[in-house]
Amino acid sequence: MTITYLKRGKPASERADDDAKVRATVEATLKDIETRGDAAVRELSEKFDKFSPPSFRLSPSQIEAAVSKVSTRDMADIEFAQTQIRRFAEAQRASMLDIEVETLPGVILGHRNIPVQSVGCYVPGGKFPMVASAHMSVLTASVAGVPRIVAAAPPQKGEPHPAIVAAMHKAGAHEIYVLGGMQAVGAMALGTETIKPVDMLVGPGNAFVAEAKRQLYGRVGIDLFAGPTETMVIADETVDAEMCATDLLGQAEHGYNSPAVLVTNSQKLARATLAEIDRLLAILPTADTASVSWRDYGEVIVCDTYEEMLEVANDIASEHVQVMTDRDDWFLENMHSYGALFLGPRTNVANGDKVIGTNHTLPTKKAGRYTGGLWVGKFLKTHSYQKVTTDAAAAEIGAYCSRLCLLEGFVGHAEQANVRVRRYGGGNVAYGAAAE
């Protein structure tokens, strides 16, 4: 096997150090919110966003005023995106069936898919107002049937961002708060005097938001542990350097620590992509951010074979994987660790981020090995139930249960079964100690 790195990013040890720096700050902040509630939330909003309104929750008239500021074209685009996302989420929901089966005569087992009862959806708005995140979280929760959807986003220039408010409102948010960062996720999860706590937190955010969700997990559910956005391009000579470089830098502009990786079996394409990235960084308006990400986290990996490319890709388990080869469907069949796949040169990661219909909240930091991204099923809990409808079934299952309980030493458990055998078995069934 020959795998060559033409460019490497920061080593894993340095990335771990970066993560560790935010933990103490987040822990102290969450403790403060839990102790002092609204007062702590207001101080944090004043400190980080210079924002302290009479109420952080928008009234119906304030929502209407914000929505009225959105241009007709922008509103039409938001509605188009939400239509695509709703269609796919509804199809996913329809695939999740309640079931009920009779496994033995008189033994009925089943499960029901029940929505989480309250969800807090965070929509980032720091460097970029992430309007699309409102669709991905609020709309998907709405399709799942969540009865209370709380949405929060930071202010922009001292006021609610009109397009974000419009997207939240049209997606089905029941409560909208103008709050950002740790104070938003902390308030939604822990509750304050004016904000009732939620059962689950979803949505992307910066390193502090991600760490707050990590520390709150268990007290509330979360969608997934999300780090900085990641992108991988798997390409051969069926595409050119401009396509590869554009797709890498298109995600590197997210932040200063967004990994972007090219995996290819072509030295020629690899070197041409490096040169094209340099050319694009000289003219890209967001180059101040993208260039740092590319410098510190960009990688170019050249393999000999498609099998090696596949092995490398599955090992890295990137959040977004753009596949542009002469065998895209082969990668679809054989990739097992990733966030989402974007197959062929006609699509791209930005489609998935903004409009095409799949969800853009995806696993990072190798979490694609054990989870997929946010989808309608994340808002549903699958709960089992059982019922026994005949005396014969109660006696038969009870006898087996009694003996298996005693095998483990659980006498009280066994007696739960024994009483059913005595009651429904007519004295003809061997169980518990009597069976020995």
matplotlib code that plots the C-alpha trace (Angstrom):
import matplotlib.pyplot as plt

x = [0.0, 1.3, -0.4, 1.4, 0.5, 1.3, 0.0, -0.8, -2.9, -2.3, -1.6, -4.4, -2.7, -2.8, -6.5, -7.2, -5.5, -7.7, -10.8, -9.7, -9.4, -13.1, -14.2, -13.7, -15.4, -18.5, -18.7, -18.6, -21.1, -23.7, -23.4, -24.0, -27.1, -28.5, -27.9, -29.0, -31.3, -32.4, -29.9, -27.0, -28.5, -28.9, -25.4, -24.0, -26.1, -24.9, -21.3, -21.1, -23.9, -24.3, -28.0, -30.5, -34.1, -37.1, -37.8, -35.6, -38.7, -40.2, -43.9, -46.2, -46.0, -42.2, -42.1, -44.4, -42.3, -39.1, -40.7, -41.9, -38.3, -37.5, -37.5, -40.0, -37.1, -35.5, -38.8, -39.5, -36.1, -36.6, -40.0, -38.5, -35.7, -38.3, -40.5, -37.5, -36.6, -40.2, -40.7, -37.7, -38.4, -42.0, -40.8, -38.4, -41.2, -43.4, -40.7, -40.9, -43.8, -45.4, -45.5, -47.5, -46.9, -48.2, -44.9, -46.7, -50.4, -51.8, -48.5, -48.6, -45.5, -45.2, -43.6, -44.7, -42.7, -43.5, -42.2, -39.9, -42.2, -40.0, -37.0, -34.6, -33.2, -30.1, -29.4, -25.9, -25.4, -21.9, -19.7, -22.5, -26.3, -27.2, -30.7, -30.6, -30.1, -33.6, -35.0, -32.9, -33.8, -37.2, -38.8, -37.6, -38.9, -42.2, -42.6, -41.8, -44.7, -42.8, -45.5, -43.2, -40.4, -38.2, -35.8, -33.0, -30.5, -28.2, -29.0, -27.4, -26.4, -28.5, -31.8, -33.3, -32.1, -35.2, -34.5, -33.6, -36.8, -38.8, -37.3, -37.9, -41.5, -42.4, -40.7, -43.1, -41.3, -43.7, -41.3, -38.5, -35.8, -33.1, -30.2, -26.9, -24.1, -23.8, -26.5, -29.0, -28.4, -27.9, -31.2, -33.1, -31.7, -31.6, -34.6, -34.9, -37.6, -39.0, -37.9, -39.3, -36.6, -36.7, -36.1, -33.6, -31.1, -30.3, -28.4, -24.8, -22.7, -19.2, -16.8, -18.5, -22.0, -20.7, -19.0, -22.2, -24.2, -21.6, -21.8, -25.6, -26.0, -27.8, -29.7, -31.2, -30.9, -28.9, -28.7, -25.0, -21.6, -20.7, -17.3, -16.1, -17.4, -15.4, -15.2, -13.5, -13.3, -12.7, -11.7, -10.0, -9.1, -12.8, -12.9, -10.5, -8.6, -11.0, -13.9, -11.8, -10.4, -13.8, -15.4, -12.6, -12.5, -16.3, -16.3, -13.0, -14.6, -16.9, -14.2, -10.5, -10.5, -12.5, -10.7, -10.7, -9.2, -8.5, -8.2, -7.2, -5.3, -3.9, -0.6, -1.4, -4.8, -3.4, -0.7, -3.0, -5.6, -2.9, -2.1, -5.7, -6.4, -3.6, -5.1, -8.6, -7.4, -6.0, -9.5, -12.0, -13.8, -13.7, -10.0, -9.1, -10.9, -10.6, -6.8, -6.3, -8.4, -6.5, -3.1, -3.8, -6.3, -6.0, -4.7, -4.0, -3.6, -2.6, -3.3, -2.4, -5.9, -9.6, -9.5, -6.9, -8.9, -11.9, -9.9, -8.6, -12.0, -13.7, -10.9, -11.2, -15.0, -15.5, -18.7, -19.2, -17.8, -17.9, -17.3, -16.4, -15.0, -15.7, -17.3, -19.4, -22.0, -19.2, -18.2, -21.9, -22.1, -18.8, -18.6, -19.7, -18.3, -19.3, -21.9, -23.4, -22.4, -22.5, -22.3, -21.0, -19.8, -23.4, -24.0, -22.0, -21.9, -23.5, -26.6, -27.0, -26.2, -28.9, -31.6, -31.6, -33.6, -31.2, -30.2, -27.0, -26.5, -24.0, -21.5, -17.9, -14.7, -15.2, -18.6, -19.8, -18.5, -21.4, -24.1, -25.7, -26.9, -30.0, -33.1, -36.8, -36.1, -33.9, -37.0, -38.8, -38.4, -39.3, -41.1, -42.0, -45.0, -46.3, -49.6, -50.6, -54.2, -54.8, -54.4, -52.4, -49.9, -49.6, -48.9, -46.4, -44.3, -44.6, -43.1, -40.1, -39.7, -39.8, -37.1, -34.9, -35.3, -34.2, -31.2, -30.0, -31.1, -33.9, -36.6, -38.8, -38.7, -39.6, -42.6, -44.0, -44.1, -45.2, -48.3, -49.4, -48.8, -50.8, -53.6, -53.8, -52.2, -54.8, -52.1, -50.7, -47.5, -44.1, -42.4, -39.8, -38.5, -41.3, -39.8, -36.4]
y = [0.0, 3.4, 6.5, 9.8, 13.0, 16.0, 18.2, 17.5, 19.4, 19.9, 16.7, 15.2, 16.1, 19.9, 19.6, 18.0, 20.8, 23.3, 21.5, 21.4, 25.2, 25.8, 23.2, 25.2, 28.3, 26.3, 24.5, 27.7, 29.4, 26.6, 26.5, 30.2, 29.9, 27.1, 29.1, 32.6, 31.9, 34.9, 37.3, 35.2, 34.8, 38.6, 39.3, 36.9, 38.4, 41.9, 40.7, 38.8, 40.3, 43.8, 42.9, 43.3, 43.7, 43.8, 40.2, 37.8, 36.0, 37.6, 38.4, 37.6, 41.3, 41.3, 38.1, 39.7, 42.9, 40.8, 38.7, 41.9, 43.0, 39.9, 40.6, 38.8, 37.0, 35.9, 34.7, 32.7, 31.1, 30.2, 28.7, 26.6, 25.3, 24.4, 22.6, 20.4, 19.6, 19.0, 16.5, 14.4, 14.6, 13.5, 10.5, 9.6, 9.8, 7.6, 4.9, 4.7, 2.4, 1.5, -2.3, -5.0, -8.7, -11.9, -13.8, -16.7, -17.5, -14.9, -12.9, -9.5, -7.3, -3.9, -0.5, 3.0, 6.0, 8.9, 12.4, 14.1, 16.5, 19.6, 20.5, 23.5, 24.4, 26.5, 28.5, 29.9, 33.5, 34.6, 35.2, 34.0, 34.0, 30.3, 30.7, 27.1, 25.7, 26.8, 24.6, 21.7, 21.6, 23.4, 22.1, 18.5, 18.6, 19.9, 17.0, 14.6, 16.0, 17.6, 19.6, 22.3, 23.6, 26.4, 28.2, 30.6, 32.6, 35.5, 39.1, 40.6, 44.3, 44.6, 43.1, 39.8, 38.7, 38.9, 35.9, 33.7, 34.7, 34.1, 30.7, 29.7, 31.0, 29.3, 26.1, 25.8, 27.2, 27.8, 30.0, 32.2, 33.7, 36.2, 34.6, 33.3, 31.0, 29.2, 31.3, 30.1, 26.4, 26.7, 28.5, 26.1, 23.0, 24.1, 26.5, 29.9, 31.9, 32.8, 29.8, 26.4, 23.7, 21.4, 17.7, 17.8, 20.2, 20.2, 22.4, 23.3, 26.1, 27.2, 25.3, 26.7, 25.7, 22.2, 21.9, 23.1, 20.5, 17.8, 18.8, 19.0, 15.6, 13.2, 16.0, 16.5, 14.6, 16.0, 15.4, 14.6, 15.9, 18.4, 19.9, 22.2, 21.4, 18.9, 18.2, 15.5, 15.3, 11.9, 12.4, 10.9, 12.4, 12.4, 15.9, 18.9, 20.9, 23.8, 21.6, 20.0, 23.2, 25.0, 22.2, 22.1, 25.9, 26.1, 24.4, 25.8, 29.2, 28.1, 28.8, 28.8, 25.1, 23.4, 20.3, 19.9, 16.8, 15.7, 11.9, 11.0, 8.4, 11.1, 12.9, 15.3, 16.2, 16.5, 19.0, 20.9, 21.2, 22.6, 25.3, 26.0, 26.5, 29.1, 30.9, 30.9, 32.1, 35.2, 36.2, 34.6, 37.2, 34.8, 34.0, 35.4, 32.4, 29.8, 30.3, 29.6, 26.5, 25.2, 26.1, 24.3, 21.6, 21.0, 17.7, 16.2, 12.4, 10.4, 6.7, 4.1, 2.4, 3.0, 0.5, 2.5, 5.7, 3.9, 2.7, 6.2, 7.8, 5.3, 5.9, 9.7, 9.4, 13.0, 14.9, 15.8, 13.5, 14.7, 11.8, 12.6, 9.4, 6.9, 4.7, 6.9, 4.1, 1.8, 4.3, 4.6, 0.8, 0.5, 3.7, 3.0, 5.9, 9.5, 12.1, 12.5, 11.6, 13.9, 11.8, 13.1, 16.5, 17.8, 18.0, 19.6, 20.0, 23.5, 21.9, 19.8, 22.7, 24.9, 23.6, 20.1, 18.5, 16.3, 17.5, 19.5, 18.7, 15.9, 13.9, 15.2, 14.1, 10.5, 10.2, 8.9, 5.6, 5.2, 7.7, 9.4, 13.0, 14.8, 13.5, 13.2, 9.9, 11.7, 13.5, 10.2, 7.7, 4.1, 2.6, -1.0, -2.6, -6.1, -7.7, -11.3, -12.1, -15.7, -17.8, -20.4, -17.8, -16.3, -19.7, -20.8, -17.6, -17.5, -20.9, -20.1, -16.7, -18.2, -20.8, -18.2, -15.8, -18.4, -19.3, -15.7, -15.8, -13.3, -14.9, -11.9, -11.7, -15.4, -14.9, -12.3, -15.1, -17.7, -15.9, -15.8, -19.5, -20.3, -17.9, -18.8, -22.2, -24.4, -26.2, -28.1, -26.1, -26.7, -23.6, -22.3, -24.6, -27.1, -27.7, -28.8]
z = [0.0, -0.9, 0.6, 0.2, 2.1, -0.1, 2.7, 6.3, 8.9, 12.6, 14.5, 16.6, 19.8, 19.0, 18.0, 21.4, 23.2, 21.3, 22.5, 26.1, 26.4, 26.4, 28.9, 32.2, 30.7, 29.7, 33.0, 35.0, 32.7, 32.9, 36.6, 36.7, 34.5, 36.7, 39.9, 38.8, 35.8, 33.9, 35.5, 34.4, 30.9, 30.6, 31.7, 29.2, 26.4, 27.4, 27.5, 24.2, 22.1, 23.6, 23.7, 26.6, 25.5, 27.9, 26.9, 24.9, 23.6, 20.6, 20.7, 17.8, 16.7, 16.9, 14.8, 12.2, 12.1, 11.5, 8.8, 7.0, 6.6, 4.4, 0.7, -1.6, -3.3, -0.1, 1.3, -1.9, -1.6, 2.1, 1.2, -1.6, 0.6, 3.3, 0.8, -0.2, 3.4, 4.4, 1.5, 2.5, 6.2, 5.6, 3.5, 6.3, 8.8, 6.7, 6.7, 10.5, 11.3, 14.5, 14.7, 16.6, 16.2, 17.8, 18.6, 20.2, 20.4, 22.9, 23.2, 21.6, 21.3, 19.6, 19.5, 19.0, 17.7, 20.1, 19.5, 22.1, 23.9, 23.8, 21.7, 21.8, 18.4, 18.3, 15.1, 14.9, 13.9, 14.7, 11.6, 9.3, 10.0, 9.5, 8.1, 6.8, 10.3, 11.2, 8.4, 9.4, 13.1, 13.6, 10.4, 11.0, 14.6, 13.3, 10.8, 13.6, 15.6, 18.5, 20.4, 21.8, 19.6, 21.1, 18.7, 19.6, 17.6, 18.5, 17.5, 14.5, 14.9, 18.0, 16.7, 15.5, 12.2, 9.9, 7.7, 10.6, 12.4, 9.2, 8.7, 12.4, 12.2, 8.9, 10.0, 13.0, 16.1, 19.0, 20.9, 19.4, 21.5, 20.5, 22.4, 21.3, 22.3, 25.7, 27.2, 24.7, 25.0, 28.7, 29.2, 27.0, 28.7, 32.3, 32.3, 33.9, 35.6, 32.1, 29.9, 30.6, 30.1, 27.0, 26.8, 23.9, 22.3, 18.6, 16.1, 15.3, 16.9, 17.8, 20.1, 23.2, 22.0, 21.2, 24.5, 26.4, 24.6, 25.5, 29.2, 29.2, 27.6, 29.9, 31.5, 28.1, 24.9, 22.0, 18.3, 18.2, 19.3, 16.7, 16.1, 13.3, 9.8, 7.9, 4.2, 2.1, -1.7, -3.2, -6.8, -9.8, -13.2, -14.3, -12.7, -12.7, -10.1, -10.2, -9.1, -6.3, -5.0, -5.1, -3.1, -0.5, 0.1, 0.0, 3.4, 4.8, 5.0, 7.8, 10.5, 11.3, 12.2, 9.4, 8.1, 4.3, 2.8, -0.8, -1.4, -4.9, -7.0, -9.3, -8.5, -11.4, -9.9, -6.4, -7.5, -9.7, -6.9, -4.6, -7.2, -7.8, -4.1, -4.0, -6.9, -5.4, -2.0, -3.7, -4.8, -2.4, -0.2, 2.8, 2.3, 5.7, 7.3, 4.6, 4.3, 8.0, 7.9, 4.8, 6.3, 9.6, 8.7, 5.0, 3.7, 0.3, 0.3, -2.8, -3.0, -5.6, -5.9, -5.3, -2.5, -0.7, -1.3, 0.3, 3.3, 3.9, 3.6, 5.9, 8.5, 8.4, 8.5, 7.4, 7.9, 4.2, 1.5, -2.1, -4.5, -8.1, -9.7, -12.5, -9.8, -7.5, -6.8, -5.7, -3.0, -2.1, -1.6, 0.3, 2.4, 6.0, 8.1, 7.1, 7.7, 4.3, 0.7, -2.3, -5.4, -8.7, -10.0, -10.5, -6.8, -4.0, -0.2, -0.4, -1.9, 1.2, 3.5, 2.2, -0.1, -1.6, 1.2, 3.3, 6.7, 7.2, 11.0, 10.6, 12.7, 13.0, 14.6, 13.4, 15.0, 11.6, 12.8, 15.1, 14.2, 11.3, 11.2, 12.4, 10.8, 11.7, 13.5, 16.1, 17.4, 17.8, 20.7, 19.9, 22.9, 23.2, 24.8, 25.5, 26.4, 27.0, 26.0, 27.0, 30.1, 28.3, 27.1, 30.6, 32.0, 29.3, 29.4, 33.2, 33.6, 31.4, 33.1, 36.6, 35.9, 34.1, 37.1, 39.6, 37.3, 38.1, 41.7, 41.4, 43.7, 43.7, 39.9, 39.8, 42.0, 39.6, 37.1, 39.5, 40.6, 37.0, 36.5, 39.6, 38.6, 34.9, 34.6, 36.2, 38.4, 35.4, 34.6, 36.1, 37.2, 39.7, 42.4, 41.7, 38.3, 39.8]

ax = plt.figure().add_subplot(projection="3d")
ax.plot(x, y, z, "-o")
ax.set_aspect("equal")
plt.show()
